[in-house]
Amino acid sequence: MDITHRKKAENDLRCSEQRYHLAQLAANIGSWEWEIWTGAVFWSDSVYRIFDLPEGLFPGTLDSFKALVHPDDRELVEKTIKSAFNQKEINFDHRIIRPDGSIRWVRESGQMFYDQEQNPLRMHGIVQDITEEKINREQLLILSRAVEYSPVSVIITDLDGSISYVNPKFTEVSGYTREEVVGKNPRILNSGKQSSDFYKSMWETITSGREWQGEFCNLTKDGLEYWEKATISVVMDDDGKPRHYVAIKEEITEKRKQAEKIQYLALHDQLTSLYNRISFLDHLEKAVNTAERIGTQLAIFFLDLDGFKAINDNLGHRAGDEVLKEVGRRLLHSVRQMDIVARLGGDEFAVIVREFYESEEIESLCIRIINSLNEPFCVSETQCAVGVSIGISVYPVDGLHVDDLVQKADKAMYQVKKKGKNNYSYYSVKAG
C-alpha cells in the first residue's frame, strides 16, 4: 500500500511541532491544558522549563500547580480560576516559586471550551515568564517616580532643543506649567545675562556627546531672575546615536546670594561699605600692573581724619560711626568714577587715583576732598567738624612696587600732621 502521503503528513506534523516548540522557546511561552472533569493538567515542555521542573516530576493536577504558586498569590489564582467558568477567559499575572527557591513572575492566559450543552470540558492556555519585564517595569517606575518627585528640575528635549518633558519641580521653580513649555525651546527662560558665546560653547559640548556643567541665570514666568546649576548630557539609543538631551538643574539663587554676601563682607568695610584693606591692596596691585603695561602714572592718597578722637570722646562711638559713614560718602562723591576709595581701619582712608597726567589733577582732587570733609557734620542734632591730612605717593616716581608706594604715602601723611594738619603733601626723600 502506498503510504507516501501519510509519511509526508507525519513529517509535516513533526516540523510543525518543532516550529511551535521553537516559537515557545523564543517567546519564553509554554502551553497547558486542564481537563475539567478529570482534573488532569497537561504541560508543554516549555512550561516545565519556565517552572524549572524536570519532565515527569509534575503530578499533573490543579492542586500540584497551586503548590508552585507564591503563597501571597494563591488566593488570586483560585479566584481567577473560578471566575473562568463565567467569564470563559482569564488573563492575570502571578508569582511562582521554583525548586531552588527563586521567585519568577508569569503571565497566564486561558480560554474555556464547552460541550453542546454548554458544560465546561477543558481549558487551554499559555503561560509566559515575564520576570524581566516586571523588573524592567519596576525599575522604570522607580526611575519615573524619582524624576517626578526629584528635588531638582529635570528637562528632556529632542535633538532640536524642543522640550518634550519637564518634571513638577521645574514648574514649581519656573512658574510655567508643563503644557506651556512642551514643544517650546528652553530659551523662553533666557534672562539675557549669558552671552551668545556662552550658549555656543554649551551646544558645542553637548552635541559632541560630552557632558556640560554650568550655571544659568533664568527668568520665571513672572519675570523674576533665578539661578540654576545645570548638568546637561546626551541620551543615546541602542545603536549609540543621540536621541535626547537631559538637563538636571538645581535652583541656587539663595546659595549665590549667600556666597556673594560672604564675598562682599570679606572685601568691604562693614561700617562704610567701602573697600577694606585687603581689597585696597589687591586693587592697588592691579592698578600698578596696568599702569606699567600702558605707561601711565597713578597716585595713592593716605587720609587720616583730624579731630575725630574728640567726636568719639565727647559724643560717643555711635556718633563717631555716623561721621565715618558720612566721610565715606563724601569721599566717593569727591573722586572720579574710575578711582578706588577704601577704609583701612579706624579713621584712616585711602584713595587710588588711576591714570592722571598732570600734578594739577592730583592737587585739585586733594583740595576737593579737603573742602568736602571740612563741611560740618550733623550728628544727633549736634554739629561737629573734622579735618583731613593727606599723604601722596606717585607711581613710578616714588616706587615700582605696592609696598614702597604704601609706605611712602603713609610717611607723607604723617609729615602733614607734623606741619599743622588739614592739608596734603607729596612724599619727598627729605620728608621721608
C-alpha positions in Angstrom: 0.0 0.0 0.0 1.4 3.4 -1.0 1.9 5.4 2.3 3.8 8.4 0.7 1.0 10.9 1.6 0.8 9.6 5.2 4.5 9.9 5.7 4.5 13.4 4.3 1.7 14.3 6.6 3.5 12.9 9.6 6.7 14.7 8.6 4.8 18.0 8.2 3.3 17.4 11.6 6.7 16.9 13.3 8.0 20.0 11.5 5.0 22.0 12.7 5.5 20.7 16.3 9.2 21.7 16.1 8.4 25.1 14.9 5.8 25.5 17.6 8.3 24.4 20.3 10.9 26.8 19.0 8.4 29.6 18.9 7.6 28.9 22.6 11.3 28.9 23.5 11.9 32.2 21.7 9.0 33.9 23.4 9.5 32.2 26.7 6.0 30.8 26.5 4.6 27.4 27.3 1.1 25.9 26.7 -1.1 24.0 29.1 -4.5 22.2 29.2 -6.8 21.5 32.1 -9.5 18.8 31.8 -12.3 19.9 33.9 -13.9 16.6 34.8 -10.8 14.6 35.4 -8.9 17.4 36.9 -5.8 16.5 34.9 -3.4 19.2 33.9 -1.0 18.8 31.0 2.1 21.0 30.3 4.2 21.5 27.3 8.0 21.2 27.5 8.3 24.9 27.8 6.2 25.1 30.9 8.5 22.6 32.6 11.4 24.9 31.6 9.6 28.0 33.0 8.9 26.3 36.3 12.4 24.7 36.3 11.0 21.2 36.8 12.2 18.1 35.1 9.6 16.4 32.9 7.6 13.8 34.8 8.0 15.4 38.2 4.9 17.4 37.9 1.9 15.3 39.1 -0.4 16.9 36.6 -3.1 18.2 39.0 -4.6 21.6 39.7 -3.5 21.3 43.4 0.1 20.5 42.4 0.1 23.6 40.2 -1.2 25.7 43.1 1.5 24.4 45.3 4.0 26.0 43.0 2.3 29.4 43.2 3.7 32.0 45.6 1.7 31.9 48.9 0.7 35.5 48.6 -0.8 34.9 45.1 -2.7 31.7 45.7 -5.9 33.3 46.7 -5.7 35.4 43.5 -5.1 32.3 41.4 -8.0 30.4 42.9 -10.5 33.3 42.4 -9.3 33.8 38.8 -9.8 30.1 38.0 -13.3 30.1 39.5 -14.2 33.2 37.5 -13.3 31.4 34.3 -16.5 29.3 34.5 -18.5 32.5 34.0 -16.1 34.8 32.1 -14.8 32.0 29.7 -11.4 33.7 29.6 -8.7 34.5 32.1 -5.7 36.9 31.9 -3.6 37.6 35.0 -0.1 37.8 36.4 1.2 35.9 39.5 4.4 34.7 41.0 5.8 31.1 41.2 8.5 29.6 43.4 11.0 27.3 41.7 12.6 24.4 43.5 15.8 26.4 44.1 13.7 29.0 46.0 13.9 31.7 43.3 10.8 33.7 42.5 9.6 34.3 39.0 6.7 36.3 37.5 4.4 34.6 35.0 1.5 35.7 32.9 -1.4 33.3 32.4 -4.0 33.4 29.6 -6.6 30.8 29.2 -9.9 30.0 27.4 -12.7 27.7 28.5 -14.2 25.2 26.0 -17.8 23.7 26.4 -19.8 20.8 25.1 -23.0 21.1 23.2 -24.9 21.5 26.4 -22.5 24.3 27.5 -20.9 22.2 30.1 -17.2 23.2 30.6 -15.0 20.5 29.2 -11.5 21.8 29.3 -9.4 25.0 29.4 -6.5 25.7 27.1 -4.0 28.4 27.9 -0.5 29.7 27.8 2.0 30.8 30.4 4.8 33.3 29.8 7.8 34.1 32.0 7.6 37.9 32.4 10.1 38.3 35.2 12.5 40.5 33.2 9.6 42.6 32.0 8.4 43.1 35.6 11.9 44.0 36.8 12.3 46.5 33.9 8.9 47.9 34.5 9.5 48.3 38.2 12.9 49.9 37.6 11.2 52.3 35.1 8.5 53.1 37.6 11.1 53.8 40.3 13.0 56.0 37.9 9.9 57.7 36.8 8.8 58.4 40.4 12.4 59.5 41.2 12.3 62.1 38.4 8.7 63.2 39.2 9.4 63.7 42.8 13.0 64.9 42.4 14.1 68.0 44.4 15.8 69.3 41.2 14.4 70.3 37.9 14.5 67.8 35.0 14.1 68.8 31.4 14.2 66.5 28.4 14.5 67.9 24.9 14.8 66.4 21.4 17.9 67.0 19.4 16.5 70.2 18.0 16.1 71.6 21.6 12.3 71.3 21.8 11.1 70.4 25.3 9.4 67.0 25.5 9.2 66.6 29.2 9.6 68.6 32.4 9.1 67.4 36.0 6.9 69.1 38.7 10.0 70.8 40.3 10.6 72.6 37.0 7.0 74.0 37.1 7.4 75.0 40.7 10.7 76.9 40.1 9.9 78.5 36.7 6.2 79.1 37.2 5.4 77.6 33.8 3.1 74.6 33.5 4.1 71.5 31.6 1.6 72.3 28.8 3.1 75.8 28.4 6.6 74.6 27.8 6.3 71.2 26.0 7.2 71.8 22.4 9.0 75.1 23.2 12.7 75.8 23.3 14.3 76.3 26.8 15.4 79.8 25.6 12.0 81.0 26.8 13.7 81.1 30.2 16.6 83.2 29.0 17.3 86.2 31.1 19.9 87.7 28.7 22.6 87.5 31.4 24.6 84.9 29.4 26.3 85.8 26.2 25.9 84.1 22.8 29.4 82.7 23.2 28.2 81.0 26.5 25.4 79.2 24.7 27.6 78.4 21.7 30.2 76.7 23.9 27.4 74.8 25.7 25.9 73.4 22.5 29.3 72.5 21.1 29.9 70.5 24.2 26.7 68.5 24.3 26.4 68.0 20.5 29.9 66.4 20.7 28.5 63.8 23.2 30.2 65.3 26.2 28.6 66.3 29.5 28.2 70.1 30.1 28.1 71.7 33.5 27.5 75.4 34.3 25.2 78.0 35.8 22.2 79.8 34.2 20.5 83.0 35.2 16.9 82.4 34.0 13.6 84.2 34.3 10.4 82.8 35.8 7.1 83.2 34.0 6.6 86.4 36.1 9.9 87.8 35.0 11.9 87.2 38.2 15.5 86.2 38.0 16.7 82.9 39.4 20.0 81.0 39.2 20.4 77.3 38.4 23.4 75.0 38.4 22.9 72.6 35.5 24.3 69.4 34.1 23.3 68.6 30.5 24.0 65.3 28.9 23.0 63.4 25.8 20.9 60.2 25.8 21.9 57.6 23.2 19.7 55.0 21.6 20.6 51.2 21.3 22.7 52.0 18.2 24.7 54.6 20.0 23.1 57.5 18.2 22.0 60.7 20.1 18.3 60.6 20.9 17.6 63.2 23.6 19.2 65.8 25.8 18.6 65.7 29.6 19.2 68.7 31.8 19.3 68.3 35.6 19.1 71.7 37.2 19.4 72.8 40.9 18.0 76.1 41.9 20.8 78.0 43.7 19.6 81.6 43.9 19.8 81.7 47.7 23.2 79.9 47.7 24.5 82.5 45.3 23.2 85.4 47.4 24.8 84.0 50.5 28.1 83.4 48.7 28.0 86.9 47.2 27.2 88.3 50.7 30.1 86.4 52.2 32.5 87.6 49.5 31.2 91.2 49.8 31.8 91.1 53.6 35.3 89.7 53.0 36.2 92.6 50.7 34.3 95.5 52.1 34.3 97.5 55.3 31.2 96.7 57.2 30.6 100.2 58.6 31.1 102.3 55.5 30.7 99.7 52.7 33.9 101.0 51.2 36.7 98.5 50.1 38.7 97.2 53.1 42.5 97.0 53.4 42.6 93.6 51.6 40.6 94.9 48.6 42.7 98.1 48.6 46.0 96.2 48.3 44.5 93.9 45.6 43.2 96.9 43.6 46.5 98.7 44.0 48.4 95.7 42.7 46.2 95.5 39.6 46.4 99.3 39.1 50.2 99.2 39.2 50.3 96.3 36.7 48.0 98.3 34.4 50.0 101.5 34.7 53.2 99.6 33.9 51.6 98.0 30.9 50.2 101.1 29.3 52.8 103.6 30.6 50.7 105.9 32.8 51.0 107.3 36.3 48.9 106.6 39.4 48.8 108.2 42.8 48.0 106.8 46.3 46.3 109.1 48.9 46.6 108.1 52.6 44.0 110.1 54.6 43.8 110.4 58.3 41.0 112.4 59.9 41.9 115.4 62.2 39.9 115.9 65.3 38.0 112.6 65.1 39.0 111.4 68.5 37.3 114.4 70.1 34.0 113.4 68.5 34.3 109.8 69.8 35.2 111.1 73.3 32.5 113.8 73.5 29.6 112.4 71.5 30.2 108.6 71.8 31.2 105.9 69.4 27.8 105.8 67.7 28.2 109.4 66.7 31.8 108.6 65.6 30.4 105.8 63.4 27.9 108.1 61.8 30.7 110.5 61.0 32.9 107.8 59.4 30.0 106.7 57.2 29.4 110.2 56.1 33.1 110.6 55.4 32.9 107.6 53.1 30.0 109.0 51.2 31.8 112.4 50.7 34.9 110.7 49.5 33.0 108.8 46.9 31.4 112.0 45.7 34.8 113.8 45.5 36.8 111.3 43.5 36.4 110.3 39.9 34.4 107.2 38.9 37.5 105.2 38.0 39.2 105.9 41.3 39.2 103.5 44.3 38.2 104.5 47.8 38.9 102.3 50.9 38.7 102.4 54.6 41.9 101.0 56.1 40.7 101.0 59.7 39.8 103.4 62.4 39.7 106.9 60.9 42.2 106.1 58.1 41.1 106.0 54.5 42.9 105.6 51.2 42.3 106.5 47.5 43.9 105.1 44.4 43.9 107.7 41.7 44.4 105.9 38.3 45.7 107.4 35.1 46.5 111.0 35.8 48.8 113.1 33.6 49.4 116.4 35.4 50.1 117.2 39.0 47.4 119.8 38.9 44.9 116.9 38.7 46.2 115.5 41.9 46.2 118.8 43.7 42.7 119.7 42.5 41.4 116.4 43.8 43.1 116.9 47.2 41.5 120.3 47.6 38.1 119.0 46.6 38.4 116.2 49.3 39.6 118.6 52.0 36.8 121.1 51.3 34.2 118.3 51.3 35.3 116.9 54.6 35.6 120.4 56.2 31.9 120.9 55.7 30.2 120.5 59.2 28.8 117.1 60.2 25.4 117.0 61.9 25.2 114.1 64.3 22.2 113.7 66.7 21.3 117.3 66.0 24.8 118.3 67.0 27.2 119.9 64.5 30.8 118.8 64.6 33.8 119.2 62.3 36.9 117.3 61.2 39.9 118.0 59.1 41.9 115.6 57.0 45.6 115.1 56.4 46.5 113.6 53.0 49.8 111.9 52.1 50.6 111.3 48.4 52.9 108.8 46.7 53.1 108.5 42.9 53.9 105.6 40.6 56.5 105.3 39.1 58.2 108.3 40.7 58.1 107.1 44.3 58.4 103.4 43.7 57.5 100.5 41.4 56.1 98.2 44.0 53.0 98.3 46.1 54.8 98.1 49.5 57.0 101.1 48.6 54.1 103.2 47.4 52.0 102.4 50.5 54.9 103.1 52.9 55.8 106.4 51.3 52.1 107.6 51.2 51.9 106.8 54.9 55.0 108.8 55.7 53.8 111.8 53.6 50.6 111.8 55.6 52.5 112.0 58.9 54.5 114.9 57.6 51.3 116.8 57.0 50.2 116.0 60.6 53.5 117.5 61.9 53.1 120.6 59.8 49.7 121.6 61.0 47.2 119.0 59.6 44.2 119.6 57.3 46.4 119.7 54.2 48.1 117.5 51.6 51.7 116.7 50.8 53.7 114.6 48.3 56.2 112.2 49.5 59.8 113.5 49.4 63.1 111.9 50.2 63.8 114.7 52.7 60.4 114.3 54.4 60.9 110.5 54.4 
